[in-house]
Amino acid sequence: MRFPPRIARAGALGALTATLLLGAPALTTATAAPAPTSAPAVVAVQDVGDICQSKLPAEAHDTLQLIDKGGPYPYPQDGTVFQNREGVLPKQSQGYYHEYTVKTPGSEDRGARRIVTGDKQQEDYYTADHYASFDLVDFSC
């Protein structure tokens, strides 16, 4: 089981927001004097939105419950390290993120929906488009 429980993690959203906002000077710098190395940070901050837990599809709730229980998971890829190759999520060390399948009704394979978890802040991200964009799950609404 992951601690603290998600319901009590509304503070994690604030901590993550603060972490993301620490990149704000880079955004200002990028606006004043664009630098090639600051461009990916701008994209990452813009591509991570947020979603209320209540707005997630039912299958995402099922996946979150499985994560809290520690499995068993329906797919062997569930729980594996998410590489963040797309660079959409905030940059973290290797092994920080893990991915889990959110079943897609009618799909013959795993589909495009996932929950990606982050270890330190115990944040959860939802993607419906196979990592093109992410929404941080807000458990306070």
C-alpha positions in Angstrom: 0.0 0.0 0.0 1.2 3.5 -0.8 1.3 6.0 2.0 -0.2 8.5 2.7 -3.5 7.4 1.1 -4.4 9.4 -2.0 -7.4 11.0 -0.3 -5.0 12.7 2.1 -2.7 13.8 -0.6 -4.3 17.1 -1.5 -1.1 18.7 -0.2 1.0 16.7 -2.7 -0.7 18.7 -5.4 0.5 21.9 -3.8 4.0 20.5 -3.5 4.0 19.4 -7.1 2.6 22.8 -8.2 5.4 24.5 -6.3 8.0 22.2 -7.9 6.6 23.0 -11.3 6.5 26.7 -10.5 10.2 26.7 -9.6 10.7 26.5 -13.4 9.0 29.9 -13.7 12.2 31.8 -13.8 13.3 29.6 -16.7 10.0 30.6 -18.4 10.7 34.3 -17.9 14.3 33.8 -19.1 13.0 31.9 -22.1 10.7 34.8 -22.9 13.4 37.5 -22.5 16.2 35.5 -24.1 15.2 32.2 -25.7 17.6 29.4 -25.1 17.4 26.0 -26.8 17.8 24.2 -23.4 14.8 26.0 -21.8 12.3 25.0 -24.6 11.6 21.4 -23.3 10.8 22.8 -19.8 8.3 25.2 -21.3 6.6 22.3 -23.2 6.5 20.1 -20.1 4.8 22.7 -17.9 2.2 23.5 -20.6 1.4 19.9 -21.3 0.6 18.8 -17.8 -2.9 19.8 -16.9 -5.1 18.7 -14.0 -8.2 16.6 -13.6 -10.5 16.1 -10.7 -10.6 12.5 -9.5 -14.4 12.6 -10.0 -13.9 13.3 -13.7 -11.8 10.2 -14.4 -13.4 7.3 -16.3 -14.6 4.4 -14.1 -11.8 2.2 -15.4 -9.2 4.7 -14.1 -10.8 4.4 -10.6 -10.4 0.6 -10.9 -6.7 1.1 -11.8 -6.1 3.4 -8.9 -7.7 0.9 -6.5 -5.4 -1.8 -7.9 -2.4 0.4 -7.4 -3.4 1.1 -3.8 -3.8 -2.7 -3.2 -0.5 -3.5 -4.9 -2.2 -5.6 -7.6 -2.7 -8.0 -9.1 -2.6 -6.2 -12.4 -4.2 -7.4 -15.6 -1.2 -6.7 -17.8 2.5 -7.7 -17.3 3.6 -4.2 -18.3 1.7 -2.7 -15.3 4.0 -1.4 -12.6 7.0 -1.1 -14.9 9.2 2.0 -15.0 7.8 4.8 -17.2 10.8 6.4 -19.0 9.2 9.8 -19.7 10.9 9.8 -23.1 8.4 12.3 -24.3 9.5 14.7 -21.6 6.0 15.8 -20.8 6.1 15.1 -17.1 8.5 17.0 -14.8 12.0 15.6 -15.1 12.9 13.1 -12.4 15.5 10.4 -11.9 15.3 7.1 -13.7 12.8 4.8 -11.9 10.7 7.6 -10.4 7.6 7.0 -12.6 5.7 3.8 -13.1 2.9 3.1 -15.5 -0.4 1.2 -15.2 -3.0 0.4 -17.8 -6.4 1.9 -17.7 -8.7 -0.5 -19.6 -10.3 0.9 -22.7 -13.8 -0.6 -23.4 -13.9 -2.1 -26.9 -10.1 -2.1 -27.4 -8.5 -5.3 -28.5 -5.2 -4.4 -26.8 -4.2 -2.2 -23.8 -5.5 0.9 -25.5 -4.0 4.4 -25.0 -5.1 5.2 -21.4 -2.7 5.0 -18.5 -2.1 6.1 -15.0 1.5 7.1 -14.3 2.6 7.4 -10.7 5.4 9.4 -9.2 7.2 8.0 -6.1 8.5 11.0 -4.1 5.4 13.2 -4.1 3.1 10.2 -4.7 1.4 12.0 -7.6 -0.8 10.3 -10.1 -1.1 11.4 -13.7 -3.8 10.3 -16.2 -3.2 10.2 -20.0 -5.9 9.3 -22.4 -3.7 9.7 -25.5 -0.8 7.4 -24.8 1.6 9.9 -23.3 1.0 12.9 -25.6 -0.5 14.8 -22.7 -1.0 14.2 -19.0 -3.3 15.5 -16.3 -2.3 15.5 -12.6 -5.1 13.8 -10.7 -6.6 16.1 -8.0 -7.9 14.0 -5.2 -9.5 16.9 -3.4 -12.4 17.3 -5.8 
